[in-house]
Amino acid sequence: MFKISQRRYLGNKNSILPFIESIIQSEIGHFDSLCDIFSGTGTVGNYFNTKDNKIILNDLLYHNFVSLNAFLNQDDFNKDALLKIINDFNKLSTEKENYFSNHFAGTYFSKKNAIKIGFIREEIRNLFISGKINLKEKFILLTSLNYSIDRIANTVGHYDAFIKKAFKDTAIEMKLIDTSIEKNASNEIYNKDANLLIRDIECDILYLDPPYNSRQYSDAYHLLENLSLWQKPEVFGLAKKFDRSKIKSEYCKVNASVLFDDLIQNAKCKYILLSYNNMGNSGNGRSNAKISDEQIMSSLSKRGKVKVFEQDYKEFNTGTEKRNHNKERVFFVKLEQ
Ligand SMILES: C[S@@+](CC[C@H](N)C(=O)[O-])C[C@H]1O[C@@H](n2cnc3c(N)ncnc32)[C@H](O)[C@@H]1O
């Protein structure tokens, strides 16, 4: 079974979950609700999910909304029926070309795998439209598909480019995802801009993990977004990206600090925890942090006294885990107003 943490995702916080937990334990103790408003894979919200609390999850990208629902919403699903469907998908053999193979064969995937991925995606659509699976089951099958293609993609972990040499041709193998709905009864899941959502929610702990540089997640994961949305758009260039103008994040642009301030000033919560990388001006334009430490401190300190926690970390970067000189930092505020 695929676990929520088994996805290659830029900036995922798997390796610092115990660090975040230690801050919550020492500074907060018990809490009833936590909002992970830039959820990505959902690994942070998932870590703190229990049957007695409420986790609010949200991401701008639809394919993340799909997997957040698959792992963390409360809707029922038929595990045996899904296992049978997945088993049939794994066994199937087809040579019928489709949207996915027409555009992606010989790029991120071999022709054989691209044909199979496109066929499976169309089947998931048909199963849902004909009422043979419910929405939760559709979310689970799509997540299983996204997790399994991540394992065979001819990439270094994202879809900004594919590897031109050393073509991988491992056959795609879908598996069920590791989820049960017992802990999910109170959870809420959204696919909204964080600055809009913040106006509608309340929670004890607000955890913020926004993108910190100009690298757009919609560029890095366009292929999973395309496959999950399945609107079969035109694709462009060598990387075969579709028009992502509506899903670009403002946190990767020049006015990130204005949005950040708006988010913080509109938060209705007791505590804020913020993860923000300290790359500073590293010399590489794309890696430079979009919000300066001064801007972060200025926004946070309007709501209360700020504490900064630091730990060495392994950065997930272009498919390899490597140590670098950076420290993982979590800014903590207990809100006074
Ligand atoms: C650093 S990643 C989060 C990683 C996550 N904590 C994990 O462990 O997987 C930042 C996420 O913010 C999302 N995002 C960017 N801009 C957003 C916005 N305005 N509203 C909501 N989500 C946004 C991106 O799609 C991306 O998934």
The ligand as an SDF file (V2000), in Angstrom:
LIG
                    3D

 27 29  0  0  0  0  0  0  0  0999 V2000
    6.2900   23.8730    0.4220 C   0  0  0  0  0  0  0  0  0  0  0  0
    4.8880   23.1540   -0.3600 S   0  0  0  0  0  0  0  0  0  0  0  0
    4.0780   22.3510    0.9880 C   0  0  0  0  0  0  0  0  0  0  0  0
    4.6830   21.0180    1.2960 C   0  0  0  0  0  0  0  0  0  0  0  0
    3.9240   20.2430    2.3530 C   0  0  0  0  0  0  0  0  0  0  0  0
    4.0820   20.8230    3.6670 N   0  0  0  0  0  0  0  0  0  0  0  0
    4.3400   18.7830    2.3530 C   0  0  0  0  0  0  0  0  0  0  0  0
    4.9310   18.3280    3.3600 O   0  0  0  0  0  0  0  0  0  0  0  0
    4.0870   18.0970    1.3740 O   0  0  0  0  0  0  0  0  0  0  0  0
    3.8590   24.5370   -0.6950 C   0  0  0  0  0  0  0  0  0  0  0  0
    2.4880   24.1990   -1.2460 C   0  0  0  0  0  0  0  0  0  0  0  0
    1.7130   25.4060   -1.3000 O   0  0  0  0  0  0  0  0  0  0  0  0
    0.8380   25.3140   -2.4110 C   0  0  0  0  0  0  0  0  0  0  0  0
    0.4240   26.7080   -2.7230 N   0  0  0  0  0  0  0  0  0  0  0  0
    1.1300   27.6770   -3.3400 C   0  0  0  0  0  0  0  0  0  0  0  0
    0.4490   28.8300   -3.3530 N   0  0  0  0  0  0  0  0  0  0  0  0
   -0.7130   28.6090   -2.7140 C   0  0  0  0  0  0  0  0  0  0  0  0
   -1.8390   29.4160   -2.3930 C   0  0  0  0  0  0  0  0  0  0  0  0
   -1.8870   30.7120   -2.7320 N   0  0  0  0  0  0  0  0  0  0  0  0
   -2.8640   28.8480   -1.7260 N   0  0  0  0  0  0  0  0  0  0  0  0
   -2.8370   27.5330   -1.3800 C   0  0  0  0  0  0  0  0  0  0  0  0
   -1.7930   26.7140   -1.6680 N   0  0  0  0  0  0  0  0  0  0  0  0
   -0.7440   27.2370   -2.3180 C   0  0  0  0  0  0  0  0  0  0  0  0
    1.6620   24.6210   -3.4850 C   0  0  0  0  0  0  0  0  0  0  0  0
    0.8310   24.0140   -4.4660 O   0  0  0  0  0  0  0  0  0  0  0  0
    2.4760   23.6230   -2.6580 C   0  0  0  0  0  0  0  0  0  0  0  0
    1.8500   22.3680   -2.6370 O   0  0  0  0  0  0  0  0  0  0  0  0
  1  2  1  0
  2  3  1  0
  2 10  1  0
  3  4  1  0
  4  5  1  0
  5  6  1  0
  5  7  1  0
  7  8  2  0
  7  9  1  0
 10 11  1  0
 11 12  1  0
 11 26  1  0
 12 13  1  0
 13 14  1  0
 13 24  1  0
 14 15  1  0
 14 23  1  0
 15 16  2  0
 16 17  1  0
 17 18  1  0
 17 23  2  0
 18 19  1  0
 18 20  2  0
 20 21  1  0
 21 22  2  0
 22 23  1  0
 24 25  1  0
 24 26  1  0
 26 27  1  0
M  CHG  2   2   1   9  -1
M  END
$$$$
